[in-house]
Amino acid sequence: PNPASQQVVVAWGKTSSPAILQIHDALGRLVFAASTTASFVEVPVHNWASAVYFFSLKHRQTTTNGKFLVRH
């Protein structure tokens, strides 16, 4: 859900090659990073500050960007 309070799930199609997920805060600081061959990443946000966060998902030659809100 957006806004999130407990966790955010970023999902994409099945893959056998690694996908890299990076999440930054509004000041551009990296707050989360993961590399996986799974089709999703669960990100616990229960202890993050209430704010807007920006994600970048890199898979093969494609980069997908987005944002989400954490609200407590």
Salt bridges, closest charged atoms under 4 A:
ASP25 OD2 - ARG29 NE 2.63
